[in-house]
Amino acid sequence: MKGIVYNGTTTELVDGLTLRAPGPREVVVQVAAAGLCHSDISYMSGMYPVPSPGVCGHEAAGVVAEVGNAVTHVQPGDHVIIATLAACGFCQYCMDGRPTACRATLGNWSQPFTLNGDPIYNFAATSAGKGILFDDVNDVPVQRAGLVFGCSHKLGTRDNLYFKYRIQAAAELWHAGKVDFLIVSGDNREKYYNEPVTMRKALVKAGVPYDKIVCDYAGLRTLDSVVRANKIFGLSELTLVSQKFQNERAAYIAKANGITVYGYNARDVEGYAARKTEDREVLARVKMWLDVNITNQQPKHLGNKEPIL
């Protein structure tokens, strides 16, 4: 394989680069055309603190040659344009629609190439990926279990649409064969308030078998639910089920705890209730960031492992 390699002092066109096999969520593209942009020139002039030697060029188009075993959105033979920088999909910059400023991958250079047996960096961790949160159930990858986040089923005397739409989404996910089990995780601190049991009853009514529903009675908040899915129920991969705003927050928490997740976005709510939720979500994301990056917050309750077999 040919490539332009910057070795820290000079740049040359080399022949003989080899590329490792793709990881589970990686795509290898046979490049048809690529350009060197100002970012490459800045790298080659020493302006960027990027390690060398490295292969230049991160704006390209080509044909998919290989895909990892967790990739579902492209297949060999597809014509693609490669994103200029990798993006995690769920850091604050990605969630704000600015993936080129992603702080989760920017600066995390890898060494996918070798030249004469020596490892070579890629200048920019390019990506041919797709987001991990889905609005169409047909796009959701198959996982062992889905994690359904709890909330009250009533707002005063009225039905809580957030609850209603989450149950609908969870049932759709199960009926589509995307999960074998559903974990219903929520609050159970008061005698007459039990989110997991209420969710289980609603899911059974929606046609999900009782024995395919697992109750997590200590999902006091999003962080607790996500971390307990791993530490108590033994899941390193799962599908999140909630409205998009909560799935985004849960995905950030999951990544920080080494858990691979996808998400199925339940229908969102409009009107006054939605505006209140949006205001509250601003504070929730600030607290989430502090919990993950500053205080290393853990679930209030752990306990004995209950692996889903």
N, C-alpha and C positions, 0 to 999 in steps of 0.2 A: 504494500500500500504506500502511495506517495503522500507527502504532506510537507508543509512549511514549518520548520522547527526553529524556535529561538532558544539558543543555549545559554543565554545570560550576557553574551557579548556580541554575537553575530547571528544572522539569520540565513538559513539555507534550505533549499528544496532537497528533501531526502527521499529515497526509495527503500523500502524494507520495514516500514512500520507494521507492527502487528497489533491487533485489537482483541481484548478479552471477550468472552461470551457475555451477553447481556444479563443483568440481574433480573429478579422477578418483575419489576415495574419499569424496565428499561427497553429501549428500542434501538436497534442498529439500522442506520440509513446508509444506503449506497449513494454517495453524493454525486449529483450530476453537475452541479455548479455551485461555487462558493466565492465569496468576495472577502477582501481584507478591508476592514473599515478603520475609522479613526481610533477605535478602541484597541485594535490590533497594533496599530502604529505606536500608540502610547505605551503598550506593553513592551514592544520591541525597543523603545527608547528608554525603558527603565522607569517610566512615570508611575506605573502601577506596581504595588507590592505583591506581584504574582510570582510563585516559584517557577523555576526553570530547571531543566529544559522543558519546553511546552510546545504543543501543536497549536498553531494559530488558525484563525478563521472560525467564526461562530454565526455567520449568516449564510445559510445554505438551503438548497432544495434537492430532493432526490427521491429514491424509491426505497421503501421499507424492505430490509433484507432479512432481519431476524427480530423476534419479539420475546420478551420474558414471559414466564408462565402465568403471570398475573395481569398481563396486558389484554384488554378486551376491545379497545376502541379502534385499533388499527391491526392490519395483518400484512404479511409479506406480499409485496406487489403493489401496495397502496402508494400513491404519489403524495408527498408531504412537503411542507415548509417547516424548517426547524426553528423553534423559538430561539431568540438571541441569548437568553439566559434561562437557566433552570429556575423553576418556581415551585415551592412546596405546596401552594394552594390554600394554606390555612393560617399563615402568619398574618399580622395586622395589615401589612402592605398588600399581600395577596387579596385579603378580604376587602380591602379598600379599592380594588381594581388597579393596583400598581405592581404587577408581578415582577417587573424588571428591577424593582427595589427590594425584592425578597431578601430578608436578612437571615432566613434559615439556610439558604444555599449559597448566597453571595459570600465568597471567600472560602467555601468548603471545596477546594480543588481536589480532584482525585487523579489517579494515575492509571487510566484504562489502556494506555498504549505502552509498548516496549519497542526499543530500537537496539538491535544487536544485544539483546538480553537485558538492557537497562530500562528501568521504568521511566515513562515520559508523562508529564502532566497534560491535561487539556486546559487551554487558556480560560475558557468560559464553560462552566458545566451546562452544556446545552441540553435542551429538553424537547422531546416530541410527545409530551404527555397531555393528559386531559385531567380536569378536576376530579376530585374524589367524591363529590356530592352530586347526586343525580335527582332529576325531577321525573324521569321516566323509569318505571320499575324494570322495563326490559333492558336498561343499560346497567343495572346494578349487578356487580359480580356475585357469584354464589359464595356464601359463607356458612360456617357452622351455626352461627346464632346472630340474631338481631337484638339490639339493646334499645328498648322503648322507654323514653324519659317520662316520668310521671308529672301530673299536675292535677288540680282539683277538677272534678267532672262538672261542678256547678259554680257559677258566679252569682251568688245570692240565690234567686229562684230560677235563674236562666241557665240553660245548658252552656258549658264552656266549650266554645268551638275549637280551641287549641287541643283540648282533650279529644273531642269528636274526630278531628282530622288526623290526629296521631294514631288513634285506633284504626281508622280507615286505612292509613298508610301501612301500618304493621300487618293488618290482615291481607292487604294486597301483596305485600312482600312474601308472606308465608304461602298464600295461594298460588303465587307465581313460581314457587319452588326455589326461591332465592335463599332461604334459611331453613334449617331443620328445627330450630327452637327459637322462641322469643323470650328474652329476659325482660320482665316488667319491673322497673326500678323506681322506687319513690319513697315518700315519707309515711311513717307508721308510728309517729310518736304519741298520738292521742288515741284514746279508747275508741272513739267513734269516727276516726279519720284514717283511712287505710288506702292509700293510692294503689299499691300493687294488687290488692284483692279486687278493687273496683275495676282496674284495667283488665285483670284476668277474666272477670265476669263479662266485660264488654267484648273481649276478644273471642270468648267461647260463643257468645251470641252472634259474632260475625263469622263463625264457622271454623275457628282454629281449635283443634283438639285440646282438651284440658291438660293432657300429659305432655304437650309440646310447649307449655308455658311455665317458665320458672320465675318465681317471685323473689325479688331482692328487696327486703324490708328496710334496708339501711341506706337507700339511695337518697340521702338528705339533700344533696345538691348535685350538680352536674359532675363535679370532680369526683365525688364519692362514687357515683354510679359507674363512671368510666374506669377508675382505678380498681374498684371491687370486681368488675367484670374480668379483669386480669388476675388479681391476687386471690380472689375467693373462688371464682368460677373457672379459672385456668385458661382463659381465652387470650391468645396473642393477636388474633384477628377477629373482627366482627363488623357488623353493619349498624350504624346509628340510625335511629328513627325519631325524628322530631321535625319541627319547623326549621328552615334553613338557618336562622339566626342562632339557634341552640346547637345545631349540628356543626356549624363553623367553630363555635367555642369548644365543643366536645372534641372535635378533631385536633385542635391545638393542644388540648390537655393530653389526648392520646399520644400524639407525636412526642411530647415531652417525656412520656412514660414508656416509650418504646413499643407502643401498641399500633398495629396496622389497622386502619379503619377505612371504610367507605360509608357513605351516608345516603339514605333515601329521604328526600325532603317532603314532609307532609304539606298539605295545602296551607297557605298562610291565612291570617285573619285580617280583615280590613276594618276601618272605622275607628271609633274612640278607643276600644280595647287594644288595637294595634299600636296606636300612638303612645299609649301608656307603656306598652311592652318595649317599644323602641327607646323611650326615655330610660327605662330601667336597664335595658341591655347595655347602654353606655357604661353605667357603673359596674355592671356584671363583668364586662370585659376588662375593666381596669383591675378589679379584684382578682379575676382569673390570672392576669399577667403577674400580679404581685404574688399570688399563691404559687405559681409555677416557677417564677424566676428569682424571687426574693426569699420567701418564707419556706419554700419546699413543703407546702401544705399536704397532708395526707388525710384519708378518710377518717371521720370521727369514730367509726366502728369497723373493725376488721373481724377476726375470728377464725374459725376452722374453715379449711378449704372445702368447697363443694363442687368439684369439677364436673362440667357437663360432658358426659360420655357419649 
